[in-house]
Amino acid sequence: MKKNFVRALFVAALMSTAAMTAASTSAFAADHLSKDVATDLKAAQDALQAKDTATAMAQVKAAQALTDRTPYDDFTINRFLSAVSATTQDYTTSANAFDAFIGTPFFAGLTPEEQKAAYHDATVVSQNAQHWPKVIEYGQKLEAIKGLDDLTMTMMAIAYYQQKDNANAEKYAQMALDAAKAEGKSPQPNAQIILGNIQGKTNPDAARKSVEAIVLNTNDPSDWSRLIDDALSQKANSIDALYLYRLRNQVSAMQKGDDYVIWGELATQQKLDKEALAAYDKGISSGKLTSGQVGKAYATARNNAAQDAGVLSAAASAASKSKRGEDALRVGEDYWGYGRYADAETMARAALAKGVKDTGEANMLLGASLVAQGKTAEAQTTFAKVSGNAVRSRAAHLWSLYAQVKAKGTSASQ
């Protein structure tokens, strides 16, 4: 598998509700604060609860500007600042504020639950600010008080990975996945990515499975593209490659103009002119391709598709009467190109019933036609019957994975 198969992208995590409520009425003891600081922070508290972050930040800055502040004033100001700046996604300011208020003796006076919430959100904010040593430090504090969850375990995995400590990165990524599974939650994609990045160097199959697990939960086109590219990295005959490009289209993973060109060329090689034309037209309508880039192939596909349309009914009638399963299979492939999936299913079943030399292709057509109609359970059973070369096996597996995604109703993550 290619080394860049698994993406190395870590999206920012959302703050927990604990940080958003840090400025609750129990967040500070007003009688311990200087009068002016207490006034400004009370105004900040009211503004934050009203989701007026601009006013909340202005009031926190007003408290910071006071010249006669006490150490307890600064402790409480930083506590507010950590929450307000996190709300505005100013993670660097928030992380620094967390460091300041956690690092004071007053922090020990908070309740265990308040400390746990602070460590939790400091871990998440520090990850977003890319303060990797602090992520690890606060995560270890959480672990010591049994406060880690799958999110903060993932944050620790990311931090260790960035620090090139793959052993601990893999450890916490696996902990995050196990914790999510135990709670019946969807796994953290970044924990899966971490495992894929690490395992991909020594265990390509494990890396591939990590991305497949992500796809099941996110239906992300970019991850689908990686899985399909991986399958195509081995030598494939045109019909098997065509099924991978059909899947690429189904999962919205046509990422560049060349994808449409290759899809069209593969269809042309199979004499599926309508499908070739559909590939070029879709590429042009997407803005990723122009008719000039396709050139003569576009005009040829358009002319041949027009002729094909005129004889399709006759060909289907002849195939139904023929004893040769190959005749039904050819018409079934044509029907797929027209988007007539129920008719494609009928012809695929006829081909298998009459007998064909390549039962793998017939089952691929049947399974794909079933998925396209939402018959996902039967489709998975059908794909399980497909055997053949490595690329065909991968194509059948990925189509079966797509059937599982459709069965779950997972929307594509763009």
Secondary structure as the mmCIF struct_conf table of DSSP 4:
data_model
#
loop_
_struct_conf.conf_type_id
_struct_conf.id
_struct_conf.beg_label_comp_id
_struct_conf.beg_label_asym_id
_struct_conf.beg_label_seq_id
_struct_conf.end_label_comp_id
_struct_conf.end_label_asym_id
_struct_conf.end_label_seq_id
TURN_TY1_P TURN_TY1_P1 LYS A 3 ASN A 4
BEND BEND1 PHE A 5 VAL A 6
HELX_LH_PP_P HELX_LH_PP_P1 VAL A 11 SER A 16
HELX_RH_AL_P HELX_RH_AL_P1 THR A 17 MET A 20
TURN_TY1_P TURN_TY1_P2 THR A 21 ALA A 23
BEND BEND2 SER A 24 SER A 24
TURN_TY1_P TURN_TY1_P3 THR A 25 SER A 26
BEND BEND3 ALA A 27 ALA A 27
HELX_RH_3T_P HELX_RH_3T_P1 ALA A 30 HIS A 32
BEND BEND4 LEU A 33 LEU A 33
HELX_RH_AL_P HELX_RH_AL_P2 LYS A 35 GLN A 49
TURN_TY1_P TURN_TY1_P4 ALA A 50 LYS A 51
HELX_RH_AL_P HELX_RH_AL_P3 THR A 53 ALA A 65
BEND BEND5 THR A 67 ASP A 68
HELX_RH_AL_P HELX_RH_AL_P4 PRO A 71 THR A 87
TURN_TY1_P TURN_TY1_P5 THR A 88 GLN A 89
HELX_RH_AL_P HELX_RH_AL_P5 TYR A 91 ILE A 102
TURN_TY1_P TURN_TY1_P6 GLY A 103 GLY A 103
BEND BEND6 THR A 104 THR A 104
HELX_RH_3T_P HELX_RH_3T_P2 PRO A 105 GLY A 109
BEND BEND7 LEU A 110 LEU A 110
HELX_RH_AL_P HELX_RH_AL_P6 PRO A 112 ASN A 128
TURN_TY1_P TURN_TY1_P7 ALA A 129 GLN A 130
HELX_RH_AL_P HELX_RH_AL_P7 TRP A 132 ALA A 144
TURN_TY1_P TURN_TY1_P8 ILE A 145 LYS A 146
HELX_RH_AL_P HELX_RH_AL_P8 ASP A 150 GLN A 162
TURN_TY1_P TURN_TY1_P9 GLN A 163 LYS A 164
HELX_RH_AL_P HELX_RH_AL_P9 ASN A 166 ALA A 182
TURN_TY1_P TURN_TY1_P10 GLU A 183 GLY A 184
HELX_LH_PP_P HELX_LH_PP_P2 LYS A 185 GLN A 188
HELX_RH_AL_P HELX_RH_AL_P10 PRO A 189 GLN A 199
TURN_TY1_P TURN_TY1_P11 GLY A 200 THR A 202
HELX_RH_AL_P HELX_RH_AL_P11 PRO A 204 THR A 218
HELX_RH_AL_P HELX_RH_AL_P12 PRO A 221 LEU A 232
TURN_TY1_P TURN_TY1_P12 SER A 233 SER A 233
BEND BEND8 GLN A 234 GLN A 234
HELX_RH_AL_P HELX_RH_AL_P13 SER A 238 GLN A 250
TURN_TY1_P TURN_TY1_P13 VAL A 251 SER A 252
BEND BEND9 LYS A 256 LYS A 256
HELX_RH_AL_P HELX_RH_AL_P14 GLY A 257 GLN A 269
TURN_TY1_P TURN_TY1_P14 GLN A 270 LYS A 271
HELX_RH_AL_P HELX_RH_AL_P15 ASP A 273 SER A 285
TURN_TY1_P TURN_TY1_P15 SER A 286 GLY A 287
BEND BEND10 LYS A 288 LYS A 288
HELX_RH_AL_P HELX_RH_AL_P16 SER A 291 VAL A 294
TURN_TY1_P TURN_TY1_P16 GLY A 295 GLY A 295
HELX_RH_AL_P HELX_RH_AL_P17 LYS A 296 LYS A 321
BEND BEND11 LYS A 323 LYS A 323
HELX_RH_AL_P HELX_RH_AL_P18 GLY A 325 GLY A 337
TURN_TY1_P TURN_TY1_P17 TYR A 338 GLY A 339
HELX_RH_AL_P HELX_RH_AL_P19 TYR A 341 LYS A 354
BEND BEND12 LYS A 357 LYS A 357
HELX_RH_AL_P HELX_RH_AL_P20 THR A 359 ALA A 372
TURN_TY1_P TURN_TY1_P18 GLN A 373 GLY A 374
HELX_RH_AL_P HELX_RH_AL_P21 THR A 376 PHE A 383
TURN_TY1_P TURN_TY1_P19 ALA A 384 LYS A 385
BEND BEND13 GLY A 388 ASN A 389
HELX_RH_AL_P HELX_RH_AL_P22 ALA A 390 LYS A 408
TURN_TY1_P TURN_TY1_P20 GLY A 409 GLY A 409
HELX_LH_PP_P HELX_LH_PP_P3 THR A 410 ALA A 412
#
